[in-house]
């Protein structure tokens, strides 16, 4: 009888030890998945590939360390990681390297225009040169259609501080990039948020963005129906978006 009791006692101790060891292992596995998912996300491999970002996760709390080239890269990294499964909080310790243009300066506007064009799929940031002088933006390079040329001009004009756009893009077939790579949901959400902040028509809106299987759902409040429709239009033109469900309400007049 004593032999059986000892065996039961030993089994209970072994089970307790496994549980105590297993819990941190499970948490560690989840943290590893978060770190790996961040690094393999579309945004990290595309927009942030030239930056030096270290992603560290502990019990779902993610710390971002390292350096980025632009201020919006810092927020893009945070928004991308924040949307990953299992992430509870993001501690963004990223620092910006190099001389940064002052807000509303010509250099700042050029950076914002390039950022806007990078996120939208129906224009080509790589085929468009952007120069700004005294708030006047000049676009040179190539577009693959007249519609793309006009849309590029519209997006540039909608950046805060831009007073005029001189659109000298030349229409040439094959200028637009092709996006063959699948874009993950968390990258789509982060891009939509960044694009809405870059456009002066929508930057002040408190818009909640949720993406599932490429379908973007928008929540929040718009000033009017036109503003609500514009948010949909901008979101639909983000890389990887299949469809937009706009559940934003219109502020009562």
N, C-alpha and C positions, 0 to 999 in steps of 0.2 A: 504493500500500500504506500509506504514511504517512497519507494522507487517511482511510482506513478506521480505522486505529488511533486517530486523533484523535476520530473520531465515536464509537467505542466508549468511549473514555475520558470523553468528554463525557456520553454516555448513563449511564455508571455514576455519575458525579458527580451528575447530575440525579436519578437514582433514589435515591441516598443522601440527597439534600436533601429529596426528597418524603417519604421514610420518617421522617427527623428531624422534619420539620414535621408529618407526619400523626399521629404518636404523641400529642403533646400536644393536637392537635385532637380526636382520638378521646376522650382522657381528659376534655377540656373538655366535649365533648358529653355524656358520661356524667354529669359533675358537674351540668350544666344539667338533665338529666333527673331527677336525684335532687332537686335544689332545687325543680323544678316539681312533681314527684310529691308531695313533702312538703306544699307549699302547697295542692295540690288534693285532698289526702286528706280523708276524711270527718271525722276528728278535728280537723284544723286548721280546717276550714270550719264545724264545729259547736261543739265544746267550747272551742276555742282562738281563736275568731274575735275575741274582745274583747281578746286579749293582743297584745303587740307583739313578735313573734318574727321574727328574721332567720336564714335558713338559708343557710349557706355551705359548699359542698363543694369539696374539693381532693384529687384522686386518691382519692376514695372516703372520705376522712376528713371528717366533717361537724361543723361548729362551729355551735352554737345560741347566738345572742346576743339580748339584749333583756330584756323584763320580762313576767312572768305574774302573775295575780291570786292564785293559790293554789299551795301546794306540790305538790299532785297534778297540776296542769297541767304543772309542770316535768318530772315523771317520765313523764306521758302523751306529751308532745312527744318526749322521748327514745326511748321505746319505739316510737312510731309511725315515727320516722325510722330507727331501728335495723333495722327489718324490711324496708326498701326494698331492691330489687335493686341491687347494686354498693356498698352501704355497708359499709365495713370497720370503722369505729369512729366513736363520737359523743362529741364534747367539749362537754359541757353547761355553758355559761357563763350560763345564764338566771338572773336574779335575781327575787326575789319583792317586789312593791311593796305598800305599805300595811301597816297593822297586822295581824298574823297572830295568831289565837287560840292560846293556849298549849296544849300537848298535854293531852288528856283534859279540857279545860275544856268548858263548855256550848257555847261558840261552835265549838270544834273538833268536837264531836260533831254539831252541826247541819250543819257543812260536810261531814262524812263521810257523814251520812245523805243529804244532797242529792246527793252524788257517786254513792253507790250507786244511788239511784233514777234518776239520769241515764243510766247505762249499761244498765239493764235495760229491755227493750221492753214487758214486760207490766205495767208500772206507769207512772205519769205524774209525772215530776219537775215539769213545768210547772204541773200542776193541783194540786200538793200543797204546802202551806205547812208548814214544819218549825220548831218552837220547842222549845228545851231549857232546863230549869231544874233544877239539882241532879241532873243525870243522867236526868231524866224527860223523854221526848220526847213532844210533843203534835203530832199530825197533823191538819190541817184542810184543807178544799178539797173536791175532787170525785174520784170514781172512777166508771168506767163499768159496774162490776159488783161484786157482793159478793166475788167471788173476787179481783178486783184490789185491793179494799180490804184484804182479809185478807193478801194477798201483800205489800202495801206495809208493813203492820204487821210482818210477819215479817222483811222486809229491814231495817227500822229497828231492830228488837230485836237483830239480829245485828251491829250496829256496836259496836266495843269501847268500854266505858265506859257504855253505855246500860243503866240499871237497870229502866226501865219504859217502856212505850209506851201512850199514851192516843190511841186511834184514833177521831177524830171526823170522818173523811171521810164525805161524803154521796154515796150512789150516784145518779149522774145519767148517763143515756145520752149518749154523745158526748163524754165528758170526756177520754178517752184520746187521745193524739196518734197520728197515722198516720205511718208511716215509709215514704215513697214513694221516697226516694233510695237508690241502691245504695251499700252500704258496702264499701270495699276491704279486702282481706285484712290488710294491715298495721295498719289501724285496728281491725279486729276483734281481732287478737292483742293489741294494746295495751289495748283495753277489757277483755278477759278478764283480763289480768294485773292491771289496776287493780282490777277488781271483786273478784277473789280476795284481794287485799291489804286491801281495805276490810272484807270480812266477817271477823269475829273467828273464825269457825269454820274458815276456810281461810287466814288471813293468814300463818301460820307454815309453810305447805307450800311445798316447793321444786318447783313445777310448771312444766314446760316446755310452752309453748303454740306450736303450729304451725298456720297456717291456709292452706288452698288452695281457691280457688273457694267460699269460705264454709263449708267443712267444717273444723271445728276438731279437731285431734288433741292429746290431753293425755298427757304423760309425767311420771313422777315416782313418789313413794312416799307412800301414804296410811297412816294409823294403823290403819284398819279399813275394812270394806266400806261402812259408812254414810258415812264421810268421803269415800270415793271416789265414791259415788253423789251426794253433795251437790255436789262439784265439777262433775260432769256437769250437774246441775240448774241451777246458777248459770251455767255457760257457755252452756247452751242458751237462756237468756233474755237473751243479749246481742244488741244491735242487729246485724242482718246475718247472724247464724249460721244456717246451713241444717241442719247436723247436727253432732253431737259423737261422735268416736271416742275412747273413754277407754281408753288403754293403760297407765294407772297400775297399779303393783303394790301389794299390801297388805303392810305390814310384818309379818314373822313374829312371832307372839306368844311 
